Amino acid sequence: MVYLLYIDTSSAICTIALSCDTELVAYKTSTDTRNHASVINIMINDVIAESAISLASIHGIVVCAGPGSYTGLRIGLATAKGLCYVLDKPLFLHNKLTLLCWQQYYDKQEKYNCYAALLIAREKEFFVSAHDNNFKCIIPPQHIIENNLRNLLSVFKNKLIITDASNITLNSLIESEIQIDKNISISLSHWLVYALQQYNCNNSVNLSNSEPFYLKQVYTHK
């Protein structure tokens, strides 16, 4: 049995979860964005207590490392790195764009030739990544401006786009056939499957130089 602890502070909802193989054992959420730093360790303790195992018994820590809230990402990763260092456990960083593509691919397999995640970064800017119908990455996670989006995605036919952008924006930018899914929430059940695969492949990161997936520069003004 493999026990993995999950941390996601990339959005307004802070999620802490624990899995045993691909089964969800316990989880907690908090919607108070301003208090992620003050509640994250309490939530971890609650999840561990509910699971009836010790923190030292987990096999690794999995973090949704972005893109997302700059402050939230720092809080989540700093907490995970501290626990990994003290407990001598491996750290796994997963990109939200990859996870969104994965959960659609997992359900639909070869139905679409391209699975793309497209999230709004700021006005006329996006985060984007895409995988083919074998879940091979064809567009690495990146930050892109609106003017470059058409050339990047229009070459792929029969694609599913997971996005929070408006249909008007998509149809004006991407000419080829598309299907749109507006669910940009990470599915815990799918994440557990993906995380166990990554654990079994030993795709952990180096604690000393791991950073959140910001994907774009932080601006002090617009």
URUR-V397858 format. One record per pair of residues at least 4 apart in sequence whose ideal C-beta (glycine too) atoms are under 8 Angstrom apart, sorted by the first residue. I is the first residue (numbers start at 1). J is the second residue. D is the distance in whole Angstrom. If there is no record, write none. Layout:
i->[I | I]
j->[J | J]
d->[D | D]
This chain:
i->[1 | 1 | 2 | 2 | 2 | 2 | 2 | 2 | 2 | 3 | 3 | 3 | 3 | 3 | 3 | 3 | 3 | 3 | 4 | 4 | 4 | 4 | 4 | 4 | 4 | 4 | 4 | 4 | 4 | 4 | 5 | 5 | 5 | 5 | 5 | 5 | 5 | 5 | 5 | 5 | 5 | 5 | 6 | 6 | 6 | 6 | 6 | 6 | 6 | 6 | 6 | 6 | 6 | 6 | 6 | 7 | 7 | 7 | 7 | 7 | 7 | 7 | 7 | 7 | 7 | 7 | 8 | 8 | 8 | 8 | 8 | 8 | 8 | 8 | 9 | 9 | 9 | 9 | 9 | 9 | 9 | 9 | 9 | 9 | 9 | 10 | 10 | 10 | 10 | 10 | 10 | 10 | 10 | 10 | 10 | 11 | 11 | 11 | 12 | 12 | 12 | 13 | 13 | 13 | 14 | 14 | 14 | 14 | 14 | 14 | 14 | 14 | 14 | 14 | 15 | 15 | 15 | 15 | 15 | 16 | 16 | 16 | 16 | 16 | 16 | 16 | 16 | 17 | 17 | 17 | 17 | 17 | 17 | 17 | 18 | 18 | 18 | 18 | 18 | 18 | 18 | 18 | 18 | 19 | 19 | 19 | 19 | 19 | 19 | 20 | 21 | 22 | 22 | 22 | 22 | 23 | 24 | 24 | 24 | 25 | 25 | 26 | 26 | 26 | 26 | 26 | 27 | 27 | 28 | 28 | 28 | 30 | 30 | 30 | 30 | 32 | 32 | 33 | 33 | 35 | 36 | 36 | 36 | 36 | 36 | 37 | 38 | 39 | 40 | 40 | 40 | 40 | 41 | 41 | 42 | 43 | 44 | 44 | 44 | 44 | 45 | 46 | 47 | 48 | 48 | 48 | 53 | 53 | 55 | 55 | 56 | 58 | 58 | 59 | 59 | 59 | 60 | 60 | 60 | 60 | 60 | 60 | 60 | 61 | 61 | 61 | 61 | 61 | 61 | 61 | 62 | 62 | 62 | 62 | 62 | 63 | 63 | 63 | 63 | 63 | 63 | 63 | 64 | 64 | 64 | 64 | 64 | 64 | 64 | 64 | 65 | 65 | 65 | 65 | 65 | 65 | 65 | 65 | 65 | 65 | 66 | 66 | 66 | 66 | 66 | 66 | 66 | 67 | 67 | 67 | 67 | 67 | 67 | 67 | 67 | 67 | 67 | 67 | 67 | 67 | 68 | 68 | 68 | 69 | 70 | 70 | 70 | 71 | 72 | 73 | 73 | 73 | 73 | 74 | 74 | 75 | 76 | 76 | 77 | 77 | 77 | 77 | 77 | 78 | 79 | 80 | 80 | 81 | 81 | 81 | 81 | 82 | 83 | 83 | 84 | 84 | 84 | 84 | 84 | 85 | 90 | 90 | 90 | 91 | 91 | 91 | 91 | 92 | 92 | 92 | 92 | 92 | 92 | 93 | 93 | 93 | 93 | 94 | 94 | 94 | 94 | 94 | 94 | 95 | 95 | 95 | 95 | 96 | 96 | 96 | 96 | 96 | 97 | 97 | 97 | 97 | 97 | 97 | 97 | 98 | 98 | 98 | 98 | 98 | 98 | 99 | 99 | 99 | 99 | 99 | 100 | 100 | 100 | 100 | 100 | 101 | 101 | 101 | 101 | 101 | 101 | 101 | 101 | 101 | 102 | 102 | 102 | 102 | 102 | 103 | 103 | 103 | 103 | 103 | 104 | 104 | 104 | 104 | 104 | 104 | 105 | 105 | 105 | 105 | 105 | 106 | 106 | 106 | 107 | 108 | 108 | 108 | 109 | 110 | 111 | 111 | 112 | 112 | 112 | 112 | 112 | 113 | 113 | 113 | 113 | 113 | 113 | 114 | 114 | 114 | 114 | 114 | 114 | 114 | 114 | 114 | 114 | 114 | 115 | 115 | 115 | 115 | 115 | 115 | 115 | 115 | 116 | 116 | 116 | 116 | 116 | 116 | 116 | 116 | 116 | 116 | 116 | 117 | 117 | 117 | 117 | 117 | 117 | 117 | 117 | 118 | 118 | 118 | 118 | 118 | 118 | 118 | 118 | 118 | 118 | 119 | 119 | 119 | 119 | 119 | 119 | 119 | 120 | 120 | 120 | 120 | 120 | 121 | 121 | 121 | 121 | 121 | 121 | 122 | 124 | 124 | 124 | 125 | 125 | 125 | 125 | 125 | 126 | 126 | 126 | 126 | 126 | 126 | 127 | 127 | 127 | 127 | 127 | 127 | 128 | 128 | 128 | 128 | 128 | 128 | 128 | 129 | 129 | 129 | 129 | 129 | 130 | 130 | 130 | 130 | 130 | 130 | 131 | 131 | 131 | 131 | 132 | 132 | 138 | 139 | 139 | 141 | 141 | 142 | 143 | 143 | 144 | 144 | 144 | 145 | 146 | 146 | 148 | 149 | 149 | 149 | 150 | 150 | 150 | 150 | 151 | 153 | 153 | 153 | 153 | 153 | 154 | 154 | 154 | 155 | 156 | 157 | 157 | 158 | 159 | 159 | 159 | 159 | 160 | 160 | 160 | 160 | 161 | 161 | 161 | 161 | 161 | 161 | 162 | 162 | 162 | 162 | 163 | 163 | 163 | 163 | 163 | 164 | 164 | 165 | 165 | 166 | 167 | 167 | 168 | 169 | 170 | 170 | 170 | 174 | 186 | 186 | 187 | 188 | 189 | 190 | 191 | 192 | 193 | 194 | 195 | 196 | 197 | 198 | 199 | 205 | 206 | 214]
j->[20 | 21 | 19 | 20 | 21 | 59 | 60 | 196 | 199 | 18 | 19 | 20 | 25 | 51 | 53 | 57 | 58 | 59 | 18 | 19 | 58 | 59 | 60 | 61 | 62 | 92 | 192 | 195 | 196 | 199 | 16 | 17 | 18 | 44 | 47 | 48 | 55 | 58 | 60 | 61 | 62 | 83 | 15 | 16 | 17 | 18 | 19 | 27 | 61 | 62 | 63 | 64 | 188 | 191 | 195 | 15 | 16 | 40 | 44 | 61 | 62 | 63 | 64 | 76 | 79 | 80 | 13 | 14 | 15 | 16 | 63 | 64 | 76 | 186 | 14 | 15 | 36 | 40 | 64 | 68 | 69 | 72 | 73 | 75 | 76 | 64 | 65 | 66 | 67 | 68 | 69 | 72 | 73 | 76 | 96 | 68 | 69 | 72 | 31 | 33 | 69 | 29 | 30 | 31 | 29 | 30 | 31 | 32 | 36 | 39 | 40 | 43 | 72 | 76 | 27 | 28 | 29 | 186 | 188 | 27 | 28 | 29 | 40 | 43 | 44 | 46 | 47 | 24 | 25 | 26 | 27 | 28 | 47 | 188 | 24 | 25 | 26 | 27 | 47 | 48 | 51 | 53 | 58 | 23 | 24 | 25 | 192 | 195 | 196 | 25 | 196 | 189 | 192 | 193 | 196 | 192 | 188 | 189 | 192 | 50 | 51 | 46 | 47 | 48 | 50 | 51 | 47 | 188 | 43 | 46 | 47 | 35 | 36 | 39 | 43 | 36 | 39 | 69 | 72 | 39 | 40 | 71 | 72 | 75 | 76 | 75 | 42 | 43 | 44 | 75 | 76 | 79 | 45 | 79 | 46 | 47 | 48 | 55 | 79 | 83 | 49 | 50 | 51 | 53 | 54 | 55 | 57 | 58 | 83 | 87 | 87 | 87 | 89 | 89 | 90 | 199 | 84 | 89 | 90 | 91 | 92 | 199 | 204 | 80 | 83 | 84 | 89 | 90 | 91 | 92 | 92 | 94 | 191 | 195 | 198 | 76 | 77 | 80 | 91 | 92 | 93 | 94 | 68 | 76 | 94 | 95 | 96 | 99 | 186 | 191 | 73 | 76 | 77 | 93 | 94 | 95 | 210 | 211 | 212 | 213 | 73 | 95 | 96 | 212 | 213 | 214 | 215 | 73 | 95 | 96 | 97 | 119 | 121 | 127 | 141 | 143 | 213 | 214 | 215 | 216 | 72 | 73 | 96 | 73 | 74 | 214 | 218 | 75 | 76 | 77 | 212 | 213 | 214 | 78 | 212 | 79 | 80 | 212 | 81 | 93 | 210 | 211 | 212 | 82 | 83 | 84 | 91 | 85 | 91 | 207 | 210 | 86 | 87 | 89 | 88 | 89 | 90 | 91 | 207 | 207 | 199 | 202 | 204 | 204 | 205 | 207 | 210 | 195 | 198 | 199 | 203 | 204 | 205 | 205 | 210 | 212 | 213 | 98 | 99 | 191 | 194 | 195 | 198 | 99 | 129 | 141 | 213 | 100 | 117 | 119 | 186 | 213 | 101 | 117 | 119 | 127 | 128 | 129 | 141 | 102 | 117 | 129 | 131 | 137 | 141 | 103 | 186 | 190 | 191 | 194 | 104 | 117 | 162 | 184 | 186 | 105 | 115 | 116 | 117 | 129 | 130 | 131 | 135 | 162 | 106 | 131 | 135 | 190 | 194 | 107 | 186 | 187 | 190 | 191 | 108 | 112 | 115 | 160 | 162 | 181 | 109 | 115 | 131 | 133 | 135 | 190 | 193 | 194 | 190 | 112 | 115 | 160 | 133 | 133 | 133 | 160 | 133 | 158 | 159 | 160 | 179 | 132 | 133 | 156 | 157 | 158 | 159 | 130 | 131 | 132 | 133 | 138 | 153 | 156 | 157 | 158 | 159 | 160 | 130 | 131 | 132 | 133 | 135 | 159 | 160 | 162 | 128 | 129 | 130 | 131 | 139 | 153 | 156 | 159 | 160 | 161 | 162 | 127 | 128 | 129 | 130 | 161 | 162 | 163 | 184 | 126 | 127 | 128 | 149 | 153 | 161 | 162 | 163 | 165 | 170 | 126 | 127 | 128 | 163 | 164 | 165 | 184 | 125 | 126 | 127 | 164 | 165 | 125 | 126 | 127 | 143 | 215 | 216 | 222 | 145 | 146 | 147 | 143 | 144 | 145 | 146 | 216 | 143 | 144 | 145 | 146 | 149 | 165 | 141 | 142 | 143 | 144 | 215 | 216 | 139 | 141 | 142 | 144 | 149 | 152 | 153 | 137 | 139 | 140 | 141 | 142 | 137 | 138 | 139 | 153 | 156 | 159 | 135 | 136 | 137 | 138 | 136 | 138 | 156 | 152 | 153 | 213 | 215 | 215 | 215 | 216 | 148 | 149 | 152 | 149 | 169 | 173 | 152 | 153 | 173 | 174 | 154 | 173 | 174 | 175 | 155 | 159 | 161 | 173 | 174 | 176 | 174 | 175 | 176 | 176 | 176 | 176 | 177 | 177 | 176 | 177 | 178 | 179 | 178 | 179 | 180 | 181 | 170 | 174 | 178 | 179 | 180 | 181 | 181 | 182 | 183 | 184 | 170 | 180 | 181 | 182 | 184 | 182 | 184 | 169 | 170 | 170 | 171 | 180 | 172 | 173 | 174 | 178 | 180 | 178 | 190 | 191 | 191 | 192 | 193 | 194 | 195 | 196 | 197 | 198 | 199 | 200 | 201 | 203 | 203 | 210 | 210 | 218]
d->[5 | 6 | 8 | 7 | 6 | 5 | 8 | 6 | 6 | 7 | 7 | 6 | 8 | 8 | 6 | 6 | 5 | 5 | 7 | 5 | 7 | 6 | 5 | 7 | 5 | 8 | 8 | 6 | 7 | 6 | 7 | 8 | 6 | 7 | 7 | 8 | 8 | 5 | 8 | 5 | 7 | 8 | 7 | 7 | 4 | 7 | 7 | 8 | 8 | 5 | 8 | 8 | 8 | 7 | 7 | 8 | 6 | 7 | 8 | 7 | 7 | 5 | 7 | 5 | 6 | 5 | 8 | 7 | 4 | 8 | 7 | 4 | 7 | 7 | 5 | 8 | 5 | 7 | 8 | 8 | 7 | 4 | 7 | 5 | 3 | 5 | 8 | 6 | 7 | 3 | 6 | 6 | 6 | 7 | 6 | 6 | 6 | 7 | 6 | 5 | 8 | 6 | 7 | 5 | 7 | 4 | 8 | 8 | 5 | 7 | 6 | 7 | 8 | 8 | 7 | 7 | 5 | 8 | 8 | 7 | 5 | 8 | 7 | 4 | 5 | 8 | 5 | 6 | 8 | 7 | 4 | 8 | 7 | 6 | 8 | 5 | 5 | 7 | 5 | 7 | 5 | 8 | 7 | 6 | 6 | 6 | 5 | 7 | 8 | 5 | 6 | 8 | 5 | 5 | 6 | 7 | 6 | 7 | 6 | 8 | 5 | 8 | 5 | 8 | 4 | 5 | 6 | 7 | 4 | 5 | 6 | 7 | 7 | 5 | 6 | 8 | 7 | 7 | 7 | 5 | 6 | 8 | 6 | 5 | 8 | 5 | 8 | 6 | 7 | 6 | 7 | 5 | 6 | 7 | 6 | 6 | 6 | 8 | 8 | 8 | 6 | 6 | 6 | 7 | 7 | 5 | 4 | 7 | 7 | 7 | 6 | 7 | 6 | 7 | 8 | 7 | 8 | 5 | 4 | 7 | 6 | 6 | 7 | 5 | 6 | 6 | 6 | 8 | 6 | 7 | 5 | 6 | 8 | 5 | 8 | 6 | 6 | 5 | 7 | 7 | 5 | 7 | 8 | 7 | 6 | 8 | 6 | 7 | 6 | 8 | 6 | 7 | 6 | 4 | 7 | 7 | 8 | 8 | 5 | 5 | 5 | 7 | 6 | 5 | 4 | 6 | 7 | 8 | 8 | 6 | 7 | 7 | 7 | 5 | 8 | 8 | 6 | 7 | 5 | 7 | 6 | 6 | 6 | 6 | 7 | 7 | 6 | 6 | 6 | 6 | 4 | 8 | 7 | 6 | 7 | 6 | 6 | 8 | 6 | 8 | 7 | 7 | 5 | 6 | 7 | 6 | 6 | 6 | 7 | 6 | 7 | 6 | 6 | 7 | 8 | 5 | 7 | 5 | 6 | 6 | 8 | 8 | 4 | 6 | 5 | 6 | 6 | 7 | 6 | 7 | 7 | 6 | 7 | 5 | 6 | 8 | 7 | 6 | 6 | 7 | 7 | 7 | 7 | 7 | 7 | 5 | 5 | 6 | 8 | 8 | 7 | 8 | 7 | 4 | 7 | 6 | 7 | 4 | 5 | 6 | 8 | 6 | 8 | 8 | 7 | 7 | 5 | 7 | 6 | 7 | 7 | 4 | 5 | 6 | 7 | 6 | 4 | 7 | 5 | 6 | 7 | 5 | 8 | 7 | 6 | 8 | 7 | 6 | 5 | 7 | 8 | 5 | 4 | 8 | 6 | 8 | 5 | 6 | 6 | 6 | 7 | 5 | 6 | 8 | 5 | 5 | 7 | 8 | 8 | 6 | 8 | 7 | 7 | 4 | 8 | 8 | 6 | 6 | 6 | 4 | 7 | 6 | 6 | 6 | 6 | 5 | 6 | 5 | 7 | 6 | 8 | 7 | 8 | 4 | 8 | 7 | 4 | 7 | 6 | 5 | 8 | 8 | 8 | 7 | 5 | 8 | 7 | 7 | 4 | 8 | 7 | 6 | 7 | 6 | 7 | 5 | 7 | 8 | 7 | 5 | 7 | 8 | 5 | 7 | 8 | 6 | 7 | 5 | 8 | 8 | 5 | 7 | 4 | 6 | 8 | 6 | 5 | 8 | 7 | 6 | 8 | 6 | 8 | 6 | 8 | 6 | 6 | 4 | 6 | 5 | 6 | 8 | 6 | 8 | 6 | 4 | 8 | 7 | 7 | 6 | 7 | 7 | 7 | 6 | 8 | 7 | 6 | 7 | 7 | 7 | 6 | 8 | 6 | 8 | 6 | 8 | 6 | 6 | 7 | 7 | 7 | 7 | 6 | 6 | 4 | 7 | 8 | 5 | 4 | 7 | 7 | 8 | 5 | 6 | 6 | 6 | 5 | 5 | 7 | 7 | 8 | 6 | 6 | 6 | 4 | 4 | 5 | 6 | 6 | 8 | 8 | 7 | 6 | 6 | 5 | 7 | 5 | 5 | 6 | 7 | 8 | 7 | 8 | 8 | 5 | 8 | 6 | 5 | 5 | 8 | 7 | 5 | 6 | 6 | 7 | 7 | 6 | 7 | 8 | 5 | 8 | 6 | 7 | 8 | 6 | 7 | 5 | 7 | 5 | 8 | 7 | 6 | 7 | 6 | 8 | 7 | 7 | 7 | 5 | 5 | 6 | 7 | 6 | 6 | 6 | 6 | 6 | 7 | 6 | 6 | 8 | 6 | 6 | 6 | 7 | 6 | 6 | 6 | 7 | 6 | 6 | 6 | 6 | 4 | 8 | 4 | 6 | 7]
